[in-house]
Amino acid sequence: MIELPAAPLGVLRSRTSEKWRGFPPDVIPMFVAEADFPLAEPIADALHAAIERGDTGYVASRTELPRAFAAFAERRWGWSLETAHVQTTADVSMGIVEMLRRIEVGSGVVMTPPVYPPFYLLAEEAEVPVVDVPLTTDGSLDLPGIEGAFRGGARALLLCNPHNPLGHPHAVASLAALADLADSFGATVISDEIHAPLTHSDAVFTPWLAVSDASRRTGFALHSASKAWNVAGLKCAMMIADDPERSGFLRSLPDEVAWRTGQFGVIASIAAYDHGEEWLDRALLTIERNRRTLATRLGAELPVVRVHEPRAGYLSWVDFGAIGWTRDPADVILERARVALRTGSDFGPGGAGHVRVNLACDPALLDEALDRIVSVVQADLPGSTS
């Protein structure tokens, strides 16, 4: 199998999404979780066919998406959804907000920073207090800290699995322990699993609802084809439960939660799960190549910089804190290297001094971005003659 090439730069710069419109043309955009690959042919074919037949109305109350996703989940992760309830909405974030508004959160929802920045905005939108329990230094869940938060009254946890920005699929033993904790305190776990299809060849993803009976009693999972196949603009995600009470909760949500699903999002997602795996595997080859390039080059050329290599997704967490810049690294790199990265301070406690780098791009574009970044950093290191 050969790597998936990125779209030509000229085509990318003609795109009208935020990634390619947010900065001037001299900036290499690597800040947002959007891939540079061409649309998978099965998805493009399905969308073209829908347009040809004028299939642009309201999304149906029953679609083939639960079947398509269940088959993909069984093939990819050995996860059976035979008894699960699957309900769609516009995107994972919307699903999280609707759940947070209606579940019992007690004194707050636990977050595990550094973590996907919109989590904090979603809690604010739902008017739910946040209790931060940072990850351990190796990127694992701080189970004693989470237990302390539950003892303190928190009754919900927003899990990012695989974790963004570290690209870390949580270990099954850690997830099982979390499920037991949540079960014992009557807490709810909402697991955002949007990056799961992008798990690398040297890692294993375990779905929350496949962990144990306790995980099924305590939580929900959210999935979408949006990140893996780059169709976020088409608006389709799934809220999943595999417990009678939790499934009943999903069925009780207002009809509008499902009606917000995009018709094209459903069509694209079915095509992705049914026919998009070869494209996905080729994309992962390119992403893993870029992962190695980033770690190898920065390890050799900027050993003062620490790279957290992802094992899922296409986002890498990089620590520039040892350089000693008084300004945010993302701001310095944008201004002087003309590379746009996501600032680490947005990710909550532990994020300062870090940046998040998007690796779903042409390897040559990554090399150009690294050339620029290395030049800027080396000029500021002690002993530089620049």
C-alpha positions in Angstrom: 0.0 0.0 0.0 1.3 3.4 -0.9 1.0 6.7 1.0 -1.8 9.1 0.2 -0.5 12.3 -1.4 -1.7 15.6 -0.2 -3.7 17.8 -2.6 -1.4 20.2 -4.7 -0.7 23.4 -2.8 -2.5 25.5 -5.5 -5.6 23.4 -4.9 -5.3 23.8 -1.1 -4.9 27.5 -1.4 -8.1 27.6 -3.4 -10.1 26.0 -0.6 -12.4 28.4 1.3 -12.2 26.7 4.7 -10.7 28.5 7.8 -7.4 26.7 7.5 -6.7 28.3 4.1 -8.4 31.6 4.7 -7.3 32.4 8.2 -3.8 33.7 7.3 -2.0 35.4 4.4 -0.6 33.2 1.6 3.0 33.4 2.9 1.9 31.5 6.1 2.0 27.7 6.3 -1.2 26.8 8.1 -0.8 23.9 10.6 -3.0 25.2 13.4 -6.4 23.6 12.9 -7.5 19.9 12.8 -8.1 19.8 9.0 -6.3 17.5 6.6 -4.7 18.5 3.3 -5.6 15.2 1.6 -8.0 15.1 -1.4 -11.5 13.9 -0.6 -11.8 10.1 -0.7 -13.3 9.0 -4.0 -16.1 6.9 -2.5 -17.2 10.0 -0.5 -16.9 12.2 -3.6 -18.9 9.7 -5.7 -21.6 9.5 -3.1 -22.0 13.3 -2.8 -22.0 13.7 -6.6 -24.7 11.1 -6.9 -26.8 12.8 -4.3 -26.5 16.1 -6.1 -27.4 14.4 -9.4 -30.6 13.0 -7.9 -31.4 16.2 -6.0 -31.0 14.4 -2.7 -30.7 17.7 -0.7 -33.6 17.6 1.7 -34.0 16.9 5.4 -32.1 14.0 6.9 -34.2 10.9 7.3 -35.2 9.6 10.8 -33.8 6.2 9.8 -30.6 5.9 7.8 -28.0 3.3 7.0 -25.4 5.1 9.1 -25.8 3.0 12.3 -25.3 -0.2 10.3 -22.3 1.2 8.4 -20.6 2.4 11.6 -21.3 -0.8 13.5 -19.7 -2.8 10.7 -16.7 -0.5 10.7 -16.3 -0.6 14.5 -16.5 -4.4 14.4 -13.8 -4.6 11.7 -11.5 -2.0 13.1 -11.8 -2.5 16.9 -13.7 -5.7 17.5 -16.5 -3.6 19.0 -20.0 -5.0 18.8 -22.8 -2.5 18.7 -25.5 -5.1 18.5 -27.3 -3.8 21.6 -26.3 -0.2 21.2 -28.5 2.8 20.4 -27.0 5.2 17.9 -28.4 8.7 17.3 -27.1 11.4 15.1 -26.5 15.1 15.6 -24.6 17.9 13.8 -21.2 17.4 15.4 -19.5 15.9 18.4 -19.4 19.3 20.2 -23.1 19.8 19.9 -23.7 16.3 21.3 -21.5 17.1 24.3 -23.4 20.3 25.0 -26.8 18.6 24.8 -25.6 15.9 27.2 -24.0 18.3 29.7 -27.2 20.3 29.8 -29.2 17.3 30.9 -27.0 14.9 33.0 -26.4 15.3 36.7 -23.0 16.9 37.0 -22.9 17.6 40.7 -20.3 20.2 41.5 -18.8 20.0 38.0 -17.5 18.1 35.0 -13.9 16.8 35.2 -11.5 17.8 32.4 -8.1 16.2 31.9 -5.9 19.0 30.5 -4.0 19.7 28.4 -7.1 19.0 26.4 -9.1 20.0 23.3 -9.8 23.7 24.0 -13.5 23.8 22.9 -14.3 21.4 25.9 -14.0 24.4 28.1 -16.3 26.5 25.9 -18.8 23.6 25.7 -19.0 23.5 29.5 -19.5 27.2 29.6 -22.3 27.0 27.0 -24.0 24.3 29.1 -23.4 26.4 32.2 -21.5 23.6 33.9 -18.5 24.2 36.3 -15.2 22.6 35.3 -12.9 20.6 37.6 -9.5 20.2 36.1 -7.5 17.0 36.8 -4.4 17.2 34.6 -3.0 14.1 32.9 0.1 12.6 34.5 3.5 13.4 33.1 3.3 10.3 30.8 0.0 11.3 29.4 -2.1 8.9 31.4 -5.3 9.6 33.4 -4.7 10.7 37.0 -7.0 8.1 38.6 -6.4 9.2 42.2 -7.0 12.8 41.1 -10.2 11.8 39.4 -11.3 9.9 42.4 -10.7 13.0 44.5 -12.8 15.1 42.2 -15.6 12.6 42.4 -15.3 12.6 46.2 -15.5 16.3 46.1 -18.9 16.2 44.3 -18.1 16.2 40.6 -20.5 13.7 38.8 -19.3 13.9 35.2 -16.1 13.5 33.2 -15.4 14.6 29.7 -13.0 12.0 28.3 -10.9 12.6 25.2 -10.0 9.2 23.8 -7.7 9.2 21.8 -6.5 12.2 23.6 -6.1 15.6 21.8 -3.5 17.1 21.8 -1.2 14.2 22.9 -2.5 11.7 20.3 -2.7 9.1 23.1 -5.2 6.3 23.1 -5.9 5.6 26.8 -4.9 2.1 28.0 -7.7 -0.4 28.6 -6.6 -0.9 32.2 -6.8 2.8 32.8 -10.2 3.0 31.2 -11.5 0.1 33.2 -10.4 1.7 36.4 -12.1 4.9 35.4 -15.3 3.0 34.7 -15.2 1.4 38.1 -14.7 4.8 39.7 -17.5 6.4 37.8 -19.8 3.5 38.6 -19.0 3.6 42.3 -19.8 7.4 42.5 -22.7 7.4 40.1 -20.8 9.6 37.7 -21.3 9.9 33.9 -18.4 9.7 31.4 -18.9 11.3 28.0 -16.2 9.9 25.7 -15.2 12.0 22.6 -13.7 9.4 20.3 -13.6 11.4 17.1 -9.9 10.6 16.4 -10.3 6.9 16.9 -10.3 5.9 13.2 -6.9 7.6 13.0 -5.2 5.2 15.4 -1.7 4.4 14.2 -0.3 1.0 13.3 1.7 0.9 16.5 -1.2 1.6 18.9 -4.5 0.2 20.0 -7.7 2.1 20.5 -10.3 0.8 23.0 -13.8 2.2 22.7 -15.3 3.4 26.0 -18.4 1.3 25.6 -16.4 -1.8 24.9 -14.4 -1.6 28.1 -16.7 -3.3 30.7 -20.2 -3.5 32.0 -19.4 -0.6 34.2 -18.4 1.6 31.3 -21.6 0.8 29.5 -23.6 1.7 32.6 -21.8 5.0 33.2 -21.4 6.6 29.8 -21.8 7.6 26.3 -19.5 7.7 23.3 -19.4 10.2 20.4 -18.0 9.3 17.0 -17.8 11.0 13.6 -16.2 10.5 10.3 -15.3 14.2 10.2 -11.7 14.1 11.3 -10.6 10.8 9.7 -12.1 11.6 6.3 -11.9 15.4 6.5 -15.7 16.0 6.2 -16.2 18.3 9.2 -18.1 20.9 7.1 -20.8 18.3 6.3 -22.1 18.1 9.9 -22.7 14.6 11.1 -21.8 12.9 14.4 -23.2 10.0 16.4 -24.1 9.8 20.1 -23.9 6.2 21.2 -25.2 4.3 24.4 -25.2 0.6 25.2 -27.2 0.5 28.4 -31.0 0.6 28.7 -31.1 3.7 30.9 -28.4 5.5 28.9 -30.1 4.6 25.6 -33.4 5.9 27.0 -31.6 9.2 27.8 -30.6 9.6 24.1 -34.1 8.8 23.0 -35.4 11.5 25.3 -33.4 14.3 23.7 -35.3 16.9 21.8 -36.0 16.0 18.2 -34.1 19.1 17.0 -30.8 17.5 18.3 -31.1 14.9 15.5 -32.7 17.2 12.9 -29.6 19.3 13.0 -27.7 16.5 11.3 -26.5 17.4 7.8 -28.0 15.3 5.0 -24.7 15.4 3.1 -22.9 14.5 6.4 -24.9 11.3 6.6 -24.3 10.4 3.0 -20.6 11.0 3.3 -20.3 9.1 6.5 -22.0 6.0 5.2 -19.6 6.0 2.2 -16.6 6.5 4.5 -17.4 3.6 6.8 -18.5 1.3 4.0 -15.9 2.1 1.4 -13.3 4.4 2.8 -10.9 2.2 4.7 -8.3 1.9 2.0 -8.1 5.7 1.7 -7.9 5.9 5.5 -5.0 3.4 5.7 -3.1 5.3 3.0 -3.6 8.6 4.8 -2.3 7.0 8.0 0.9 5.9 6.2 1.5 9.6 5.3 0.7 10.8 8.8 3.0 8.2 10.4 5.8 9.2 8.1 5.3 12.9 9.0 5.2 11.9 12.7 8.6 10.3 12.4 10.0 13.2 10.4 8.9 15.7 13.1 10.4 13.7 15.9 13.6 12.9 14.1 14.3 16.4 12.8 13.5 18.2 16.0 15.4 15.6 18.1 18.5 16.1 16.0 18.3 19.8 15.1 16.5 21.2 18.2 17.2 18.8 21.1 16.0 21.4 23.6 12.5 21.0 22.1 10.4 18.0 23.3 8.1 16.2 20.9 5.2 14.1 22.2 4.8 11.7 19.3 1.1 10.9 18.6 -0.1 7.3 18.3 -3.5 8.4 17.0 -4.7 11.4 15.0 -2.5 13.8 13.1 -1.8 16.3 15.8 1.6 16.5 17.6 2.2 18.2 20.9 5.5 20.0 21.0 7.1 21.7 24.1 9.2 24.8 23.4 9.3 25.9 27.0 13.0 25.3 27.5 13.9 27.9 24.9 13.1 30.7 27.3 11.0 32.9 25.0 9.0 35.4 27.0 6.2 35.3 24.5 3.9 32.5 23.5 5.9 30.1 21.1 3.0 30.0 18.6 3.1 33.8 18.4 6.9 33.9 17.9 6.8 31.2 15.2 3.9 32.8 13.3 5.6 36.2 13.4 9.1 35.1 12.5 8.8 31.7 10.7 5.4 32.4 9.1 4.0 29.0 10.3 0.6 29.0 12.0 0.4 26.6 15.0 -2.2 26.2 17.7 -1.0 27.8 21.0 -0.7 25.4 23.9 -2.1 27.9 26.4 -5.6 27.3 24.9 -5.5 23.7 26.1 -5.8 24.5 29.8 -3.3 23.8 32.7 0.0 22.4 31.5 -0.3 23.9 28.0 1.8 27.0 28.4 5.0 26.8 26.3 3.6 24.2 24.0 2.2 24.2 20.5 0.1 21.8 18.5 1.3 20.8 15.0 -0.9 19.4 12.2 0.8 16.5 10.5 -1.9 15.7 7.9 0.0 17.5 5.1 2.5 16.9 2.3 5.8 15.7 3.7 7.6 18.4 1.7 5.4 21.1 3.2 6.2 19.7 6.7 9.9 19.9 5.9 9.5 23.5 4.7 7.7 24.4 7.9 10.4 22.7 10.0 13.2 24.5 8.1 11.6 27.8 9.0 11.0 26.9 12.7 14.5 25.4 13.2 16.0 28.6 11.7 14.1 30.8 14.1 14.8 28.7 17.2 18.5 28.2 16.5 18.9 31.9 16.1 17.7 32.4 19.7 19.8 29.6 21.4 22.8 30.5 23.5 26.0 30.7 21.4 24.1 31.6 18.2 26.0 33.9 15.9 22.9 34.9 14.0 
